[in-house]
Amino acid sequence: MKKAAALFLLFLLLSCKNSSTSIIYIYSELPETSTIINVFNKNNERIKVTLTTEINESDLVIYRGQYKDPPIETLDLKKMFNTKIDRTLFYTDLIDSIYTNEGIKFIPLSFNIPGIVYSRSQKNISNIIKIEDFVNEDSVFSPFWNEEFILWYFLSNFPELKLDERLINEEDFTKIKSMINRVYESKKQWNEEEFNKKYLHLSPIYLLKNNFIDYYYLTLREYNNLNKEEKKILNFSALENNGLIIANDYITYVGIRKNSKQVPLAENFITWIFNKENQEKIIADAKSDVNSPLMFLGELSTLKEVSQYTIPDFFKYSYQLIPNPEMITSSGNYPELWESLRKNVLLPLFKNLKNQNYQQWRNSQEEYYIDWAKKHNK
């Protein structure tokens, strides 16, 4: 009898142990992460995920940015990726870009694409557009979207940005300036100074809706954030150059913190999130909540089938927005501290490019770059 009671007690202890819930922690500053966590926790009994603001206590990290600028040191995921995840499910170029000499530190989860928005009533354009397609005498080119647009043009033509060459040489400057001149020279009857006086204080979306301008540079994520009424009026087309659409220079990545004590459980989470059916659940959950981002985390999923078929099934308006997989290319090889470099050097430079010759441009480059380098001890 005592033996039977002891065996029964052992059975209860083992049952309790097997039914216990393990907790893993994700560090992320993205509000969209909460949708992922909610769906994961609904569909998993043994593992629960909790969001943490303490990066050094986390097991996983989800961030949006550059591959070279992660918020924390992570484990090499190459072995896990090659054995537990099917790489053929991904956009090829996005996955090729994560293999380094140190292995795979992060896996891309979602990505953004560049484009233009325009009035549906004024234009009838395909889902892909080249710069030549909308530079013409009749279109009004908004003067205060130039720096973002020029940055896109620069990155799509010169993806290898090297700091030791002081950013942009004379040949590259000439190519960029030629494109900008082509845009402005096509406006024979357009007075930029007069336009700025009247409209510069107004939002570009307002100007588009009221047909004051024809086009405005916007990313797909930004277009998704427009309200329903604005999307009824405005359409989006992806921008391509040389037959390719360059993924925006901020991609969403997921990785495992190097000092995590829950590595097997964190790997379970990663294999779960890179599953088509699970991403469908995340998208369905987002659609049912008016406060959640549209599509997949407001962007396109790095899983081809999810972006090509699942997203259009859930969001009919997105059917015309999604390019062919063969056109998607990686975001280039940008330096460390890219976000700061982008904001404090490149965008201010491009804002003034139209009215400068190369020597003026060179002087501005030196001034911006030296000031930036001092702040970052470069």
TITIMI-914577 format. One record per residue (C-alpha): x, y, z. Coordinates in Angstrom, 3 decimals, always signed. Each point is the difference from the previous one (the first is absolute). Last residue first. Layout:
<atom x="X" y="Y" z="Z"/>
...
# end
This chain:
<atom x="+35.095" y="+58.166" z="-35.295"/>
<atom x="-0.566" y="+1.067" z="+3.582"/>
<atom x="-3.801" y="+0.111" z="-0.464"/>
<atom x="-0.538" y="+3.718" z="+0.668"/>
<atom x="+3.233" y="+0.853" z="-1.760"/>
<atom x="-1.004" y="-2.038" z="-3.056"/>
<atom x="-3.309" y="+1.890" z="-0.361"/>
<atom x="+1.697" y="+3.415" z="+0.036"/>
<atom x="+2.626" y="-1.212" z="-2.444"/>
<atom x="-2.695" y="-1.485" z="-2.271"/>
<atom x="-2.225" y="+3.051" z="-0.108"/>
<atom x="+2.849" y="+2.420" z="-0.736"/>
<atom x="+1.800" y="-2.288" z="-2.413"/>
<atom x="-3.165" y="-0.733" z="-1.925"/>
<atom x="-0.889" y="+3.688" z="-0.138"/>
<atom x="+3.423" y="+0.824" z="-1.454"/>
<atom x="-0.376" y="-2.765" z="-2.577"/>
<atom x="-3.459" y="+1.238" z="-0.964"/>
<atom x="+1.287" y="+3.498" z="-0.483"/>
<atom x="+2.792" y="-1.422" z="-2.152"/>
<atom x="-2.463" y="-2.207" z="-1.885"/>
<atom x="-2.416" y="+2.776" z="-0.898"/>
<atom x="-2.913" y="+0.739" z="+2.298"/>
<atom x="-3.667" y="+1.015" z="-0.379"/>
<atom x="-1.495" y="-3.472" z="-0.496"/>
<atom x="+2.119" y="-1.595" z="+2.714"/>
<atom x="-1.357" y="+1.938" z="+2.958"/>
<atom x="-2.482" y="-2.573" z="+1.310"/>
<atom x="+2.371" y="-2.757" z="-1.035"/>
<atom x="+2.621" y="+1.199" z="+2.458"/>
<atom x="-2.457" y="+0.311" z="+2.889"/>
<atom x="-1.244" y="-3.545" z="-0.745"/>
<atom x="+3.476" y="-1.488" z="-0.255"/>
<atom x="+1.720" y="+1.418" z="+3.086"/>
<atom x="-2.096" y="+0.120" z="+3.172"/>
<atom x="-2.896" y="-2.335" z="-0.765"/>
<atom x="+1.717" y="-2.597" z="-2.174"/>
<atom x="+3.218" y="+0.008" z="+1.992"/>
<atom x="-1.941" y="-0.377" z="+3.253"/>
<atom x="-2.057" y="-2.893" z="-1.356"/>
<atom x="+3.062" y="-1.575" z="-1.632"/>
<atom x="+2.052" y="-0.191" z="+3.181"/>
<atom x="+1.994" y="-2.750" z="-1.702"/>
<atom x="+0.418" y="+0.276" z="-3.743"/>
<atom x="-2.490" y="-1.126" z="-2.644"/>
<atom x="+0.217" y="-3.082" z="-2.212"/>
<atom x="-3.126" y="-0.075" z="-2.084"/>
<atom x="-3.690" y="-0.347" z="+0.794"/>
<atom x="-0.441" y="-3.433" z="-1.485"/>
<atom x="-1.792" y="-0.558" z="-3.299"/>
<atom x="-3.627" y="-0.622" z="-0.885"/>
<atom x="-0.712" y="-0.215" z="-3.737"/>
<atom x="-0.075" y="-3.795" z="-0.204"/>
<atom x="-2.724" y="-0.128" z="+2.656"/>
<atom x="-2.482" y="+1.834" z="-2.249"/>
<atom x="-1.313" y="+3.228" z="+1.468"/>
<atom x="-2.798" y="+0.435" z="+2.573"/>
<atom x="-2.135" y="+3.133" z="-0.199"/>
<atom x="-2.781" y="-1.120" z="-2.353"/>
<atom x="-1.352" y="-2.633" z="+2.389"/>
<atom x="+0.417" y="+2.291" z="+3.019"/>
<atom x="-3.525" y="+1.443" z="-0.231"/>
<atom x="-1.422" y="-3.488" z="+0.564"/>
<atom x="+1.530" y="-0.303" z="+3.464"/>
<atom x="-0.443" y="-3.513" z="+1.391"/>
<atom x="+0.386" y="-1.984" z="-3.226"/>
<atom x="+2.557" y="+2.530" z="-1.292"/>
<atom x="+2.161" y="-0.661" z="+3.111"/>
<atom x="-0.180" y="-3.778" z="-0.347"/>
<atom x="+0.970" y="-0.275" z="-3.671"/>
<atom x="+3.169" y="+1.850" z="-1.003"/>
<atom x="+1.119" y="+1.223" z="+3.420"/>
<atom x="-0.677" y="-3.231" z="+1.880"/>
<atom x="+1.249" y="-2.125" z="-2.870"/>
<atom x="+3.292" y="+1.888" z="-0.198"/>
<atom x="+0.925" y="-0.234" z="+3.686"/>
<atom x="+1.874" y="+3.256" z="+0.719"/>
<atom x="-3.375" y="+1.434" z="+0.990"/>
<atom x="-1.013" y="+3.324" z="-1.496"/>
<atom x="-0.612" y="+3.016" z="+2.239"/>
<atom x="-2.367" y="+1.309" z="+2.682"/>
<atom x="+1.040" y="-2.777" z="+2.370"/>
<atom x="-1.320" y="-2.386" z="-2.662"/>
<atom x="-2.768" y="+1.718" z="-1.988"/>
<atom x="-1.683" y="+2.674" z="+2.098"/>
<atom x="+1.195" y="+1.284" z="+3.364"/>
<atom x="-2.211" y="-0.681" z="+3.034"/>
<atom x="-2.317" y="+2.641" z="+1.471"/>
<atom x="-3.072" y="-1.098" z="-1.967"/>
<atom x="+0.393" y="-3.534" z="+1.372"/>
<atom x="-1.517" y="-2.831" z="-2.060"/>
<atom x="+2.491" y="+0.588" z="-2.822"/>
<atom x="+2.941" y="-0.345" z="+2.372"/>
<atom x="-1.255" y="-3.355" z="+1.278"/>
<atom x="-0.386" y="-1.286" z="-3.550"/>
<atom x="+3.549" y="+1.174" z="-0.840"/>
<atom x="+1.441" y="-1.738" z="+3.068"/>
<atom x="-1.947" y="-3.175" z="-0.793"/>
<atom x="+1.276" y="+0.076" z="-3.592"/>
<atom x="+3.519" y="+0.354" z="+1.405"/>
<atom x="-0.618" y="-3.195" z="+1.922"/>
<atom x="-1.146" y="-1.833" z="-3.124"/>
<atom x="+3.065" y="+1.112" z="-1.957"/>
<atom x="+2.519" y="-1.058" z="+2.657"/>
<atom x="+2.913" y="+2.308" z="+0.709"/>
<atom x="-1.538" y="+1.067" z="+3.315"/>
<atom x="-0.078" y="-3.516" z="+1.404"/>
<atom x="+3.613" y="-0.811" z="-0.941"/>
<atom x="+1.042" y="+3.185" z="+1.798"/>
<atom x="-2.082" y="-0.775" z="+3.091"/>
<atom x="+1.377" y="-3.522" z="+0.248"/>
<atom x="+3.519" y="+1.435" z="-0.287"/>
<atom x="-0.774" y="+2.228" z="+3.000"/>
<atom x="-1.090" y="-3.103" z="+1.914"/>
<atom x="+3.265" y="-1.780" z="-0.819"/>
<atom x="+2.009" y="+3.152" z="+0.921"/>
<atom x="-1.605" y="+0.656" z="+3.371"/>
<atom x="+2.957" y="+1.226" z="+2.057"/>
<atom x="+0.637" y="+2.866" z="-2.447"/>
<atom x="+3.522" y="+1.378" z="+0.080"/>
<atom x="+0.378" y="+0.455" z="-3.777"/>
<atom x="-3.459" y="+1.476" z="-0.474"/>
<atom x="-1.980" y="-1.906" z="-2.628"/>
<atom x="-0.949" y="+1.780" z="-3.255"/>
<atom x="-2.874" y="+1.591" z="-1.915"/>
<atom x="+0.296" y="+2.621" z="-2.735"/>
<atom x="-2.257" y="+2.706" z="-1.477"/>
<atom x="+1.617" y="+1.759" z="-2.974"/>
<atom x="+0.881" y="+3.703" z="-0.225"/>
<atom x="+1.825" y="+1.065" z="-3.181"/>
<atom x="-3.116" y="-0.640" z="-2.083"/>
<atom x="+0.150" y="-3.102" z="-2.156"/>
<atom x="+1.321" y="+0.916" z="-3.433"/>
<atom x="-2.423" y="-0.632" z="-2.813"/>
<atom x="+1.849" y="-1.225" z="-3.065"/>
<atom x="-0.368" y="+0.377" z="-3.781"/>
<atom x="+2.756" y="+2.592" z="-0.294"/>
<atom x="-1.819" y="+2.187" z="+2.512"/>
<atom x="-3.399" y="-0.746" z="+1.462"/>
<atom x="-2.406" y="+2.111" z="+1.999"/>
<atom x="-3.073" y="-1.742" z="+1.415"/>
<atom x="-3.386" y="+1.496" z="-0.845"/>
<atom x="-2.532" y="+1.266" z="+2.535"/>
<atom x="-3.515" y="+1.415" z="-0.474"/>
<atom x="-1.780" y="+2.917" z="+1.633"/>
<atom x="-3.708" y="+0.823" z="+0.290"/>
<atom x="-1.309" y="-3.198" z="+1.574"/>
<atom x="+3.264" y="-0.262" z="+1.934"/>
<atom x="-0.687" y="+3.397" z="+1.584"/>
<atom x="-3.466" y="-1.106" z="+1.098"/>
<atom x="+1.344" y="-3.173" z="+1.526"/>
<atom x="+2.652" y="+1.760" z="+2.101"/>
<atom x="+3.634" y="+0.204" z="-1.036"/>
<atom x="+2.296" y="-2.310" z="+1.972"/>
<atom x="+0.178" y="-2.485" z="-2.874"/>
<atom x="+1.472" y="+2.748" z="-2.174"/>
<atom x="+2.717" y="+0.599" z="+2.589"/>
<atom x="+0.822" y="-3.717" z="+0.047"/>
<atom x="+0.092" y="-0.058" z="-3.823"/>
<atom x="+2.517" y="+2.825" z="-0.076"/>
<atom x="-0.856" y="+3.492" z="-1.214"/>
<atom x="+1.243" y="+2.406" z="-2.679"/>
<atom x="-2.727" y="+2.416" z="-1.110"/>
<atom x="-1.615" y="+0.444" z="-3.354"/>
<atom x="-2.422" y="+2.254" z="-1.890"/>
<atom x="+0.020" y="+3.190" z="+2.026"/>
<atom x="-2.752" y="+2.526" z="+0.637"/>
<atom x="-2.604" y="-2.672" z="-0.755"/>
<atom x="-2.031" y="+0.488" z="+3.186"/>
<atom x="+0.675" y="-3.483" z="+1.338"/>
<atom x="+3.652" y="+0.308" z="-0.996"/>
<atom x="+0.506" y="+3.333" z="+1.739"/>
<atom x="-1.687" y="-1.292" z="+3.157"/>
<atom x="+2.230" y="-3.069" z="-0.027"/>
<atom x="+3.055" y="+2.220" z="-0.524"/>
<atom x="-0.846" y="+1.937" z="+3.188"/>
<atom x="-0.335" y="+3.774" z="-0.318"/>
<atom x="+2.640" y="+2.533" z="+1.108"/>
<atom x="+1.807" y="-0.208" z="-3.345"/>
<atom x="-3.136" y="+0.893" z="-1.960"/>
<atom x="-0.240" y="+3.652" z="-0.960"/>
<atom x="+3.487" y="+1.351" z="+0.554"/>
<atom x="+1.572" y="-3.252" z="-1.147"/>
<atom x="-1.917" y="+0.038" z="-3.291"/>
<atom x="+1.112" y="+3.559" z="-0.701"/>
<atom x="+3.630" y="-0.926" z="+0.541"/>
<atom x="-0.346" y="-3.140" z="-2.146"/>
<atom x="-1.498" y="+1.817" z="-2.967"/>
<atom x="-1.305" y="-2.603" z="-2.439"/>
<atom x="-0.704" y="+0.766" z="-3.665"/>
<atom x="+2.828" y="-1.991" z="-1.520"/>
<atom x="-0.098" y="-2.813" z="+2.543"/>
<atom x="+2.000" y="-2.651" z="-1.886"/>
<atom x="+3.184" y="+1.818" z="+0.985"/>
<atom x="-0.697" y="-0.867" z="+3.607"/>
<atom x="-0.093" y="-3.762" z="-0.352"/>
<atom x="+2.835" y="-0.172" z="-2.506"/>
<atom x="+2.070" y="+2.265" z="+2.225"/>
<atom x="-0.495" y="-2.439" z="+2.872"/>
<atom x="+1.141" y="-2.953" z="-2.123"/>
<atom x="+3.060" y="+1.909" z="-1.242"/>
<atom x="+0.858" y="+1.016" z="+3.566"/>
<atom x="+0.041" y="-3.651" z="+1.051"/>
<atom x="+2.265" y="-1.031" z="-2.868"/>
<atom x="+2.298" y="+2.994" z="+0.484"/>
<atom x="+0.327" y="-0.669" z="+3.730"/>
<atom x="+0.942" y="-3.608" z="-0.709"/>
<atom x="+2.804" y="+1.135" z="-2.298"/>
<atom x="+1.138" y="+2.688" z="+2.440"/>
<atom x="+0.362" y="-2.358" z="+2.965"/>
<atom x="-2.552" y="-0.754" z="+2.707"/>
<atom x="+0.482" y="-1.156" z="+3.606"/>
<atom x="+3.343" y="+1.320" z="+1.161"/>
<atom x="+1.920" y="-2.825" z="-1.664"/>
<atom x="+0.886" y="-1.424" z="+3.420"/>
<atom x="-3.717" y="-0.196" z="+0.771"/>
<atom x="-0.749" y="-2.533" z="-2.686"/>
<atom x="-3.573" y="-0.401" z="-1.283"/>
<atom x="-0.420" y="-3.079" z="-2.164"/>
<atom x="-3.632" y="+0.226" z="-1.150"/>
<atom x="+0.692" y="+2.615" z="-2.688"/>
<atom x="-2.868" y="-0.045" z="-2.491"/>
<atom x="-2.939" y="-1.068" z="+2.182"/>
<atom x="+1.489" y="+1.813" z="+2.980"/>
<atom x="+0.340" y="+3.290" z="-1.898"/>
<atom x="-3.508" y="-0.151" z="-1.451"/>
<atom x="-1.462" y="-0.768" z="+3.422"/>
<atom x="+2.016" y="+2.840" z="+1.542"/>
<atom x="-1.216" y="+2.283" z="-2.782"/>
<atom x="-3.619" y="-0.844" z="+0.859"/>
<atom x="+0.527" y="+0.591" z="+3.693"/>
<atom x="+1.755" y="+3.320" z="-0.700"/>
<atom x="-2.472" y="+1.088" z="-2.661"/>
<atom x="-3.257" y="-0.150" z="+1.902"/>
<atom x="-0.185" y="+3.714" z="+0.607"/>
<atom x="-0.030" y="+1.210" z="-3.588"/>
<atom x="-3.098" y="-1.962" z="-1.094"/>
<atom x="+0.310" y="-0.808" z="-3.677"/>
<atom x="-2.958" y="+1.223" z="-1.996"/>
<atom x="-0.694" y="-2.198" z="-3.014"/>
<atom x="-0.867" y="+1.321" z="-3.454"/>
<atom x="+3.456" y="+0.385" z="-1.514"/>
<atom x="+1.097" y="-3.528" z="+0.808"/>
<atom x="+1.918" y="-1.956" z="+2.608"/>
<atom x="-2.484" y="-2.685" z="+1.017"/>
<atom x="+1.021" y="-2.989" z="-2.070"/>
<atom x="+3.675" y="+0.925" z="-0.089"/>
<atom x="+0.262" y="-0.702" z="+3.748"/>
<atom x="-1.209" y="-3.518" z="-0.549"/>
<atom x="-3.335" y="-1.292" z="+1.308"/>
<atom x="-1.320" y="-3.334" z="+1.242"/>
<atom x="-3.607" y="-0.591" z="+1.108"/>
<atom x="-1.277" y="+1.296" z="-3.347"/>
<atom x="-1.135" y="+3.601" z="-0.383"/>
<atom x="-3.381" y="+1.639" z="-0.613"/>
<atom x="+0.318" y="+3.580" z="+1.141"/>
<atom x="-2.251" y="+2.935" z="+0.834"/>
<atom x="-2.947" y="-1.667" z="+1.727"/>
<atom x="+2.201" y="-2.423" z="+1.923"/>
<atom x="+2.052" y="+2.908" z="+1.339"/>
<atom x="+3.663" y="-0.774" z="+0.511"/>
<atom x="+2.300" y="-1.847" z="+2.359"/>
<atom x="+3.587" y="-0.900" z="-0.838"/>
<atom x="+2.100" y="-2.973" z="+0.940"/>
<atom x="+2.673" y="-1.502" z="+2.183"/>
<atom x="-0.274" y="-3.504" z="+1.487"/>
<atom x="-0.112" y="-1.195" z="+3.617"/>
<atom x="+1.169" y="-3.267" z="+1.453"/>
<atom x="-1.090" y="-2.738" z="+2.382"/>
<atom x="+1.624" y="-2.757" z="+2.050"/>
<atom x="+3.665" y="+0.098" z="-0.988"/>
<atom x="+2.084" y="-2.540" z="+1.964"/>
<atom x="+2.701" y="+1.258" z="+2.348"/>
<atom x="+3.554" y="-0.965" z="+0.936"/>
<atom x="+0.643" y="-2.472" z="-2.788"/>
<atom x="+3.637" y="-1.119" z="-0.134"/>
<atom x="+2.957" y="+2.115" z="+1.139"/>
<atom x="+1.479" y="+0.067" z="-3.511"/>
<atom x="-3.378" y="+1.258" z="-1.220"/>
<atom x="-3.212" y="-1.480" z="-1.426"/>
<atom x="-2.844" y="+2.493" z="+0.457"/>
<atom x="-0.020" y="+1.398" z="-3.571"/>
<atom x="-0.843" y="-3.322" z="-1.640"/>
<atom x="-3.286" y="-0.034" z="+1.913"/>
<atom x="-1.221" y="+3.321" z="-1.385"/>
<atom x="+1.192" y="-0.930" z="-3.482"/>
<atom x="-1.992" y="-3.220" z="-0.094"/>
<atom x="-3.383" y="+1.220" z="+1.212"/>
<atom x="-0.709" y="-2.743" z="+2.492"/>
<atom x="-1.705" y="-3.414" z="-0.185"/>
<atom x="+3.114" y="-1.509" z="-1.584"/>
<atom x="+1.772" y="+0.512" z="+3.334"/>
<atom x="-1.958" y="-2.839" z="+1.611"/>
<atom x="+0.467" y="+0.390" z="+3.751"/>
<atom x="+1.015" y="-2.640" z="+2.557"/>
<atom x="+3.351" y="-1.348" z="-1.244"/>
<atom x="+1.647" y="+2.915" z="-1.840"/>
<atom x="-1.465" y="+2.653" z="+2.290"/>
<atom x="+0.972" y="-1.852" z="+3.160"/>
<atom x="+3.573" y="-0.477" z="-1.183"/>
<atom x="+0.308" y="+3.602" z="-1.243"/>
<atom x="-1.586" y="+1.643" z="+3.026"/>
<atom x="+3.226" y="+1.443" z="+1.443"/>
<atom x="-0.950" y="+1.485" z="+3.354"/>
<atom x="-0.657" y="+3.694" z="+0.562"/>
<atom x="+1.728" y="+3.181" z="+1.143"/>
<atom x="-2.444" y="+2.853" z="+0.633"/>
<atom x="-1.710" y="+2.983" z="-1.654"/>
<atom x="+1.003" y="-1.132" z="-3.492"/>
<atom x="+1.690" y="+2.517" z="-2.352"/>
<atom x="+1.596" y="-2.096" z="-2.746"/>
<atom x="-3.298" y="-1.623" z="-1.035"/>
<atom x="-1.538" y="+3.464" z="-0.258"/>
<atom x="-3.257" y="+0.988" z="+1.629"/>
<atom x="-3.182" y="-1.408" z="+1.458"/>
<atom x="+0.362" y="-2.082" z="+3.135"/>
<atom x="-1.200" y="-3.269" z="+1.486"/>
<atom x="+2.164" y="-1.377" z="+2.806"/>
<atom x="-0.208" y="-3.335" z="+1.743"/>
<atom x="+1.026" y="-1.367" z="+3.386"/>
<atom x="-0.236" y="+3.312" z="+1.821"/>
<atom x="+1.419" y="+0.972" z="+3.383"/>
<atom x="+2.784" y="+2.169" z="-1.460"/>
<atom x="-2.519" y="+1.885" z="-2.167"/>
<atom x="-2.086" y="+1.088" z="+2.950"/>
<atom x="-3.248" y="+1.379" z="-1.473"/>
<atom x="-1.554" y="-3.460" z="-0.010"/>
<atom x="-2.831" y="-1.550" z="-1.998"/>
<atom x="-1.166" y="-3.384" z="+1.232"/>
<atom x="-0.229" y="-3.238" z="-1.956"/>
<atom x="-1.657" y="-3.159" z="+1.294"/>
<atom x="+1.178" y="-3.536" z="-0.636"/>
<atom x="-1.828" y="-3.205" z="+0.996"/>
<atom x="-3.524" y="+0.924" z="-1.127"/>
<atom x="+0.651" y="+1.561" z="-3.392"/>
<atom x="-2.643" y="+1.333" z="-2.409"/>
<atom x="-1.395" y="+2.923" z="+1.966"/>
<atom x="+3.485" y="+0.932" z="+1.221"/>
<atom x="+1.342" y="+0.184" z="-3.567"/>
<atom x="-2.910" y="+2.134" z="-1.177"/>
<atom x="+0.363" y="+2.495" z="+2.836"/>
<atom x="+3.795" y="+0.175" z="-0.374"/>
<atom x="-0.157" y="+0.688" z="-3.747"/>
<atom x="-2.590" y="+2.742" z="+0.505"/>
<atom x="+2.105" y="+1.562" z="+2.764"/>
<atom x="+2.981" y="+0.136" z="-2.359"/>
<atom x="-1.825" y="+2.554" z="-2.150"/>
<atom x="+0.782" y="+2.692" z="+2.582"/>
<atom x="+3.687" y="-0.246" z="-0.996"/>
<atom x="+2.463" y="+0.797" z="+2.792"/>
<atom x="+0.875" y="-3.649" z="+0.464"/>
<atom x="+1.517" y="-2.237" z="+2.670"/>
<atom x="-1.594" y="-3.403" z="+0.185"/>
<atom x="-0.079" y="-2.110" z="+3.147"/>
<atom x="-0.553" y="-3.737" z="+0.357"/>
<atom x="-2.320" y="-1.636" z="+2.504"/>
<atom x="-0.375" y="-3.726" z="+0.618"/>
<atom x="-3.345" y="-1.474" z="+0.980"/>
<atom x="-0.298" y="-3.098" z="+2.149"/>
<atom x="-2.027" y="-2.919" z="-1.360"/>
<atom x="+2.945" y="-2.397" z="-0.166"/>
<atom x="+1.075" y="+0.830" z="+3.555"/>
<atom x="-3.508" y="-0.356" z="+1.332"/>
<atom x="-0.381" y="-3.364" z="-1.715"/>
<atom x="+3.377" y="-1.146" z="+1.323"/>
<atom x="-1.011" y="+0.947" z="+3.520"/>
<atom x="-3.367" y="-1.704" z="-0.355"/>
<atom x="+1.613" y="-3.199" z="-1.320"/>
<atom x="+2.478" y="+0.012" z="+2.886"/>
<atom x="-2.893" y="+0.288" z="+2.446"/>
<atom x="-1.771" y="-2.930" z="-1.670"/>
<atom x="+3.192" y="-2.060" z="+0.149"/>
<atom x="+0.365" y="+0.787" z="+3.703"/>
<atom x="-3.630" y="-0.899" z="+0.661"/>
<atom x="+0.449" y="-3.327" z="-1.833"/>
<atom x="+3.129" y="-0.744" z="+2.024"/>
<atom x="-1.785" y="+0.887" z="+3.226"/>
<atom x="-2.815" y="-2.403" z="-0.944"/>
# end
